[in-house]
Amino acid sequence: MREIKRVAVITGASRGIGRACALALAQPQTKIYLNDVANWDAAEQTRKDVQSRGAEAEIIKFDVSNLAEVNAGFEQITKSSGRLDILVNNAGIVQDNLVVRMKEEQWDRVLSVNLKGAFNCTRAAARPMLKQHYGRIINMASIVGVMGNPGQANYVASKAGLIGLTKAVARELASRQITVNAVAPGFIATEMTEALSEKVQSEMLAQIPLNRFGTPEEVAAVVAFLASEAAAYITGQVIHINGGMLMV
């Protein structure tokens, strides 16, 4: 068996940005755990594609919003692999509505997956990372967590909270050489944007100086950089990938 020198966990890894992150991190002597709870066919295809790049890959099922499932999942990972080097908190959902019409369960579910889920996974991953004095945690935020967006109060709040979580945990873990950063994509060409009407897409593009949507691979390239040794002196930062739509 090949020696595994780097172990990564990616939540929401079967499609879109999560899949692109898995492929970007796929290298020999790397093992990637692909977390998903629903898209089994897509997850299996991602696993095969990761392995075709020379990495090892395994699908692991746990609901990020369920603390007991998360703890059990990460315990399984560390027992099997003996270490944990990279966590990409990518799992997220949307349940859009105007705030005056938003149901309590819509608010609770989105915050539970997008923000509590990242907290659950970060806490579980921090334990082995603290012991080994090394780790990379990358949180998938969003442009709307900085600038807001109508009809998405729950999603916006979850992503703004994720940015705050990133900065707090970065300060807590820095002394053990664990970096914590966030990536904030703008409009990315995924199944969600492809389903929008041409009119809506044109309105979005008019707000982007580069005049195109980003790609999952462009987001994943930044994630791979933040997970690398080249980014060892970067922590507590929010890296914006939005084609100039928001300049901060």
Secondary structure, DSSP 8 states (H G I E B T S, - for coil): -----EEEEEES-SSHHHHHHHHHH--TTEEEEEE-SS-HHHHHHHHHHHHHTT-EEEEE---TT-HHHHHHHHHHHHHHHS---EEEE-------B-TTT--HHHHHHHHIIIIIHHHHHHHHHHHHHHHHT-EEEEEE--THHHH--TTBHHHHHHHHHHHHHHHHHHHHHGGGTEEEEEEEE-SB-SHHHHTS-HHHHHHHHTT-TT-S-B-HHHHHHHHHHHTSGGGTT--S-EEEESTTSS--
